[in-house]
Amino acid sequence: MSRELRVQFPDAIYHVTSRGNRRQDIVLDDVDRDTFFQRIGKVVEKYGWRMFAAALMTNHFHLFFQTPQPNLSRGMQFLLGGYAGWWNHRHQRSGHLFQGRFRGHLVEDESHFWTVSRYVHLNPVPVLVDRPEQWKWSSYAGYMDASRRLPWIDYGGLLGAWDGAWGGSDAAEGYRHYVESELDSPRRSPFEEALDGWILGTESFAERIRALVSPANSQPTAQLARRVAPLREEELVQTLCATLRIDPSILSVRGSRHSARALFAYLGHSYTDATLRQLAGRLGLSRPDSLPSQIRRVTQSPPHSELRRQLESVQKALNLDGLGR
């Protein structure tokens, strides 16, 4: 049985699902379907998720992804709340579109990537289509045909999990055989093996997760807990500059290699609701696509570098310690 997901930590892997309230349809036509998929793409871009598989049904959906930063709740709120508001406005409805909080499973590592994604990709079969690649609102077709790929799906991340496992065939061909091997056989959910009904992995992994959610052991939870409300951009600027003892004007010096600019980009993207364009503007950048290079300065810096030390200091000042990569 899936459960409400509340455990958040860097690089956590989730399978998430949510149904319409009282099992009502959450999409009524192709405009709804396209908009929901576009919304997923915005979540991936805004929160940095690695989306491996997605399938939109009629009254529910399935997503399989990894969160490099512990922002599951914020991302799902952005997805479900934003779509529900748009849907109610478009269809002149009111009230809850989705049934309570999203639910799902926590997955240990990439050894489960193919089994979980196959489960997601076969969901439309045979209810909506005869074969998984026939369903437009699924990521599966992109694994079979590069011309049908979605820009927000991490195809390489999934295929690379078992790359070469099928002997001489390439990963995409091997994955196709793997998925289609269950088309004509009784389907079995990988989550039947989930420990406690929601943790897919080894017993040692489950023990670590149980410790995080145990009321008797609050320390690990406190270390991995994050703000429910988004961090305000101005609070980030003030705290960042105070911690590094710099003038805020340094942030907007275009072309500067000052570490504060990279830290602002990274923390602003991870913990605020500011768009890439807004964050780029603060740094004096004319184009939002310039921001990822600043973010990579942080994510690709060595663990014991001065930049990482500064990151930890700012996170601690913001009560975000323990969250950075």
N, C-alpha and C positions, 0 to 999 in steps of 0.2 A: 504494500500500500504506500502511495506517495504521501508526503507530509509537507507542512508549511516549512519553507526553508528560511532559517534565520542565521545559520552559520556562514560567516564571511571571513575570508582570509586571502592573501595574495596567491594568485594562480589556482584558485579553487575551480573545479570542473563540475558543472551542473547539467542535469536534464530537468527542464522546467515545463510545466503544463498548466493551463488554466481553462476552465469551461465558462460558458455563458451562464448568467444567473438563471437558476431554475432550468438549466440546460437549454436555454434559448440560443438561437443562432447568433453568432457574433459577426458574421458576414452575410449580406443578402444578395450581393452581385459582385461583378468583377471590379468595380470601382472600389468597393470595400476591401476586396482581397489585395488589389494593387496598393492601396493606401496602407494596409497593415504591413505588407512586406517593406514598403518604403520606410515605415516607422521603425522596423527592425534595423534597417540599414543606418538610420540616424542614431539609434542606440549604440550600434557597433562603432560608429565614428566618434560619437561624443564620449563614450565611456571606455573605449579601447578594448572591447571584448573580442575574443577570437571565436567566431561562430562557425561551427563545424557542420551542423545539420539543422534544417528547419522544415516543418510541414504544417500548413494551415488547413484545417478541416472546416466543417461547417459551424460547429458549435464549440470548438476548442482548437488548440494548437499545441505543437511540441517544438521545443528548442533545445539544442545541445551545444554548449559553449563553455569557454574558459574565461575567467575574469582576472587579468593580470593585477588589477587593483581590487580591494574588497568593496565593490560597489554594486553588488547584486540588487539590493533593495532599491537603490536610487535608480538604477537602470530599468528595473521592472516597473517602477512607478512612472518613469518617463514613458515607457512603452504603453502600458495598460491605461494609465490615466489620460495620456494625450490622445490615444486612439478612441477611448470611450467618450471623451468630450467631443471629439470630431464626429463620431458616429451618431451620438445623440442629437447633435445640431443638424446633421445632414438628414436624418430620418425623423426629425421632430419628435424625439422620444425624451424621456426623463428617467432618472433612477439609475440603479447599478446595471452595467452591462455584464460584468464578470462576477462569478460566484466567489465572493470572499477573496482571500489572499491566494496568490499563485502557490502551486504545490510542485513537488518534484523530488529529485534524488541527488545525492552528492556522490561523485564518482572519483575513485582514487587516482587513476593515472591513465596513460594512453593505451595500456593493454586492453582497455574496454572500449576504445574509440569505435572500432568496427561493429561490435555487437550492439552498442547503444545507437549508433547512427543507422544501422540497418533497421532497428525497431522503429525509429522515427520515419525513415524513408518508406517503409512498407505500410504505414498507417493508412494512406489513402486507398490501399488495395484490400479487398475488392469493392469497398463501399462506394468509392467515387470513380475509380478507373480499374482497368484490368492489369495494367503494368505501371510500376512506379514512375517511369520516365514520362508517362502520358499526363501526369498531373503538373500543371504549370506552377502552382503555388507550393513548390517543394524545391529543396536544393539538389535533389537527386539527379535531375537531367543534366546539370552542370558537371557532374562527375563522369557522365557518359559522353558529353559533347561539349567541348571547350567553348563553342560559339553560344551556348546557352548559360554560361556562367554568370552568377550574380557577383557584383563587385564587393559585397560585404561577407562573402563566405570564404573561409580559410580552407580551400580545397587541398593545398599542399600539406597542411597540418594534419588532416585526417588521412590522406593517402600515405603520407610518410610514416604513420604509426606502424604499419605492417609492410612497408615497402620491401618488395622482393620475396614476400612470403609465398608467392604463387609460382616459384621457380622461374622459368624463362619469361613469363608474361609480365607486362608492366603493371604498376600498382593500380591504375584505373581499370584495366581489364580484370585483374584479380578481384578488385572490389565489386565489379559488376557480377562476376560469378558468385561471389560470396553473398551478395544481396539476393540474387535470383535463386540461390539454392533453397530458399525458404518459400518461394512463390507457390509451389505445389505440395508443400508439406505443412503439417500442423504448426501454427505459429506459436512461438514461446517467447515471452517477455524476458529480457535479461534481468529485470528487476525482481523476478521470482527468487533470485539468489541474493537479493539485497539484505544485508544484516540490519536487524531492527526494522526492516521494511523500507528503509530509505538510504542506506549506506552501501554502495556497491564497491567492494574492495576486500582487502584482507582483514583479519581480525585485529591485527595491530593498528591498522588505519582506523578501524571502527573505535578502538579504545581511545585513540587520540581525539577523535571527534566527540565521543561521549564525554570526555573530560571538559571539552569546550562548552557543552550545554548543561553540565551538571551544576545544580544550585549549590552543591557543597564545595565546588572548586571554582571560585570566581576569578582567580588570578589569570588563567589563560584567556578566559572570556574578556576580561578587562584589557588584556594586551592586544587582542584582536578586534575589540569593539570599535566602531567608528561612529561619527556623528550621524544622526538620523536626518537632521536638517543640513542643507548644503552649506558649505563654507562661503561666506561673502567675499567677493573679490577685494573689497577695500580692506577687510580684516587681514586677508592674505598679504596684501601689499605692506600694510603697516607692520605686521609681525615679521615678515621676511626682512624688511629693511632695518627694523630695530634689532633683530637677531644678528644680522651681518654687519650692523653699524654702518650703513650706507645711506646716502640721500636717495629718495624715491626717483629722482630725475634720472638716475643711472639706468633704470629699467627701460627708458624710452630712447636710449642712445643707439640708433640704428648702426649695425655693423660692429658693435662692441661685443667682445667675447667674455664679458663679465659673467661670473657664475650665477649671479642673481637672476639674470635673464632666463637662463636654462631652468633654474629652480622655479621661477614664477610660471613658466610655460608648463612644466611637469605638474606642479601642485595645482595650478589653475585648471588644467585639463582633468585631473584626477578627482578633485574635491569641490569644485564650484560648478554652478550651472551656466557659467559664461560660455558662449559659443567660441569656436576657433577664431572667428572674425573679431570678436570682442577682445580676446586675449592677444591676438596679433596686433590689434590697434594699440593696446597698452604698451607693446614693445616697439611701436613705431614701424611695424611691418605693414606693407600695403596689401599683402596677400595672405589669407589664412593657411595656404598650403606651405608657407614657410615655417609654420610653427612646429611640425613634426621633427625637423632637424634639431631644434632646441630641446625638444623632449628626449630625443635619442641621446643627447649629451649626458643626460642623467641616467637613463635606463642602461646605457652601454658603458657607463663608467665603472672602473674596478671597485670591488666591495670596500676596500680600505682606502680609497682615494679621498682627497680633500673635499671633492664635490659631494661624495656620499656622507662625509662627516658633517658638512654644512646642511645637507638634506635632513639628517637625523636631528640636528639641533633645531631646525625650523619646525619639523614635525612635532617635536617634543613641546615647543612653545605653543603650538596650535592644538595640543592634546591629540595629535595624530600619530604618536610614536608607535612603532611596531608595525606600521602599515606599508612602509615603502619597500620597494624591491631592492 
